[in-house]
């Protein structure tokens, strides 16, 4: 088995998740490439060295440019805030190295498109980190819809709501500032995951109308109260290219919701429902059953379902959050090995960023926006 030496930029929440995945993927899946945790970069040399020692990386650096240029690093994972993505991706392209970048890909569609065109023109394997859609249950949902089992999709109700900023005493951060985050707050942080799910499961969105809101106008800052510059929550109404309609909610202040990523998809012959907080179940409704037997059936995930058996052999034993990243890492290794992009590609990330931008325009101008 050939080795592929990975460079990781970022040691936050997702940096650790990718490290766990890199160290686990070979034990879970049969891959053509075996990843090596070669080098990690953070904002300081001291911090990078500390994480390298703690997490098992061979080398470290406080300069992400040095990591990308290093001849002993073969492929790159970018797990940093979105304001840094463009420069890092373009450096990967200049170095000719495959890249997995966390979402959102860019701070706006123009920035995202620059990255798309750069990796495509260079012929580099590329991928965006949308991990939630990789659960066995959501992969099964894709199969159910594609097979026509619930008929033609007519309506979608979806949300991604969490409460990580519900407490107004929590300080301002890079997420709440446009200069370090993006013009979109929850709209760029949590909404892209569920937008990606809608695109994957139902298809292209043709138009939308959106509303956003800042709930906590200020938060504690280093010099006193600091104005919050992007949205805490919002909603969209959607029209899909296939004629279906939908509604989508997003929030970072939804009290009590820790991973409120849910969707209910209704078709002409049935429906399905998924809740990420119960990620090892898919609820399926068959309208063809006799009236006395109709109702949502809970399908517990097990060995017959996509990517489940690689983790365990028992129905209902379940997979978890980090397992989604392991599946994602398997797909990235396949991309590196083949030299071809694997879904979701940078172009798929760009499509999500187009929806986010259209929602910003709609909320600002109070109107429907065609895509």
N, C-alpha and C positions, 0 to 999 in steps of 0.2 A: 504494500500500500504506500502510495506516494505521500509525502508530507507537504502541507501548505502552511507557511508561517504567517500568522495573523498579527496585524497591528491594530490596537484598540485605542481610540481617542475618546477620553471621558471616563471618569470613575464614579459617576453618580449612580442613581437607581438603575438605569439601563446598562451602565457599564458593568455592574456586578451581574445583572441578568445574562448579559452576553458571555461573560466569563464562565458562569455556571454552565451555559449551553455548550460552549466550546469544549469544556472538560467532560461533558456528559454525552455528547452526540455520538461518539464512536461506540459507546457501550449500548446505546439504544438502537441505532440504525446501522446498517451495513453501508458504509460510504466508500466511494472510490478514493477519497482524500482523507488523510488524518490531520486534523488541525493542531498546530503547535501555538501555544500562547507565547509569542515571541517578544512583543514589546508593547508597553502601555504608556500613553502620554496623558498628563494632566497639566493644569496651569502652572504648577511649580515642580521643580526637580525633586524636592523633598517629598511632596505629596505623591508623586508618581512612584518613587522608590518605596514608599510605605505601602502603597497598594500592590505593587509588584510582589513584595515580600509576603504580604498577607494573602493574596489571591493566587500566587503561583505563576507569575509572568517571568520570563527569563531576563528581560531587560526593561529599562524605563527611561523616560526623558521628560523634561519640562517644556519641550518644543515640539509641537505636532508636525511642523514642517520637517524636522529631522526624522521623525518616525516615517512619514510618507516617503521620503527620499532614501531611506535606509535600504541598501541592496539585499539585506537578509530578511526583509518583510515583503511578502508576496501579495497580500490582500488586506484591505482596510475595512474596519467597522467604525462608523462615526456615531457616537452617542453623546452629543453635545447640544446646547441650545441652538435653535434655528438660525440665529444671526451669524453663526459660524459656518454653516453648511456650504455656502457657495464657494468660499475660498478653499475650503478643504477638499471639496469634490473636484474643483478645477486643478488642484495640486495632484490629486490621484490620477486624473486624466493625463496630466503632463508626465507623470511617472509611469503611465501605462498599467495601473493596478486596479483590479476589480474592487468594487466598493458597495458596501451595505450602509445605507444612511437612515437614521431614525426619522420619523415624521415629526412635523410637517417638513416636506423636502425643502421648500424655500419660504421666504417671508412674503412672497407674492407670486402670482403666476409667471410673471416675466423672469424672475429669478429662477424659478423651477424649470422653465423652458430652456434657459441657458444651460442648466445642468443636464437636462434630457438630451439636448442636441449635442453637447460635448461628449457624453458617454456613448451615444449612438454613432457619432462620426468616428470616434476612436475604436468602436467595436468592442467596448469593454463590458463584461458582465456587471450588472447592476441590480439593486433591489432596495425597496423601501420597507421599513420595519412596521408593518401592520400585523401584529401577532394575534390579536383576539379572534380574527376570522379563521384562524387555523385550528381551533378546537375541533375534536372529532364531531361534536354536535353540529357546529356551523358548517363543517364540510358535508355532513349528512343532509343538512337543510338545503345546500346547493344541489345535491343529487336529487332530492325530493322535488324541488322546483323544476329542475332541468328535465326530469322524466315526465312532467305533466301530471304528477300524482295529485296535486291540489288544483289542477286546471290552470287557466290563465290568471296571472296575478292582477288583482283589481285594487288592492289597498294595502298600505304599509304604515304601521305605527312604530316608530323607533326612537330610542333615546340613548344618550351616554351622559349620565349625571353622577357626580361624586361630591363629597363634602370637604375636600382637603383645604378649602379656604372659607368654610362656613363661619368660622370664628373671626369676628372683626378685629380682634386683638392680635391676630397673626400678622407679622410684619410684611411690608411690601417686599417684592423680590424681582428677579429678572423676568418672571412670568407676568408681572403686572405693569411693566414698563415697556413702551413701544421700542425704545432704543436698544433694549437687550432681548426683548421677546418679539412680538409682532403687534400689528394694529388689532389683531384678533386675540382675545383672551381664551376663555373656555372654547370659543369657536375654533381656535387653532390648536388647542391642547387636547381636549377630549372629543370634540365633534368629528375630527377627521377619521377616527376609528369607525364610528357608526355610519358616516357617509361612505366610507370604503365598503362597509358591509352592504349598504343599499345598492351600490354600484355592482358589487360582486353577485348579489343574490337576485336583484331585480333588473338591473341594466341601467343605461344612461339616463340622466336627469335632463329634461328638456327646458324646464323653467322653474323658478322658485320665488317666494316672497319670504322675507325674514324680519325678525325683530330681535334686538339685543338690549341688554340692560346691565348697568353697573349698580350692584346692590349696595356695596360698601364704598362710598365715595372716597374715603381716605383710609389709610392704614399706617401704623407706626413706621417711620423711616429713620435713617441715621441722624437726621437733623430735625426731627419732629414729625408731625402728621404729613403724610405724602399722598398726593392725589393719585387715584388709580386711573390708568389710562386706557384700559381695555375691558371688554365685557366679562361679567360674572356668569351670566346665563342668557338663554335666548331660545327661540323656536324658528322653525321653517315649515312652510307648506310647500310640497313638491309636486311636480308633474313629471312623470317618466315618459320616455320616448315610446314605450309600448302602450301608453294610455292609462296606466295605473296612477293613482294619486297617493300622496303620503304626507305624514307629519313627522317632524323630527325635533326633539328637545335636547338641549345640552346645558350643563351647569357644572360649576366648581363650588357651589354653595348649597347643594341639595342635602340638607341635614339627614344623617342616617344612611345615606347611600355611599357605599364604599367602592363598588364596581357595578354601577347601575347601567350596564350595557345590555339593552334588551331590544328585541324586535318581535312584532306580530305581523305576519304576512298572510293576507287573506286572498284566496283564489276562488274561481268559479265552482270548484269541486271540493274545497276544504280549506284548511288553514294550518299554520304552524306558529309556535311561540318558543322563544329562547330567552333565558335570563343568565347572564354571565356569573352572577352570584350562586347559581346552581348549574355550573357549566357542564356537568356530566349528564344532563337530561335535555331532550328535545320533546316538546309537546306537539302532538299531531292530531288534527281533527279531520275525519273522513265523512263528508256530507252524504256519501252514497250508502252508508249503513242505515239499517232500519231505525226509525225514530227512537224506539226504546233503547237502542244501543249507541246512540250518538253521544259524543262527549270527547273532550281532549284526552288522548292517551299519552301517558308519560313513558317515553322510550329511554331507558337507562343505557348509557353508552357501555359498549363491551367489545370483545374481540372482532365481531363482524364489521365494526364501523371504522371509518378512515383513520389510520395512524394510531389506533388505540392499542392493538396487540403488541406493538413494539415496546410499550411501557409495562403492561401487565396482562394477565390472562383471565381476569375475573370481571364479569359484569358488575357494574355498580361500584367497583373499587376506585375508579376515577383517575383522571389526570388533573394536573394543577397548572398554575400560571407559568412556572418555569418550563414546564413541558411544552407549552406553546412556543417558547423561544427555542427550545431544542428542535422542534419541527422546522421552525424558521431557519435555524442554522443548517439543518440537513439540506434545505432547499438552496441556501446560499452556497454551500459546498458543491452542490450539483451545478450551480451557475458557474462557479470558478473552474470546475473540472471541464465543463463543456465549452466554456467561453461565451455562452449565450445568457442573456438576461432571463430571469425566472420571475413569474408573477409573485407579488406586485412589483413591477418594474418602476424605474424613475418616471416613465410616461404615465403609469397608473397613479403615481404620487402626484404628478402634475394635474391629472384630472380631478383629484380630490382638492387640490389647492385652488382650482378654478371654481369649484363649488363654494369653498370658503370665501373667496374673493367676491363672488356674486352675492353671497349673503351679506357681506359688508356693504356692498353698493346698495342692495335692497333696503337694508336697515337705515342707511344714511339718507337715501332719497325717497324712502317710503313708497316703494313700488315693486311690481313684479319684474324680474330680470330673466331674459331668455338666454339660454346657453347654446 
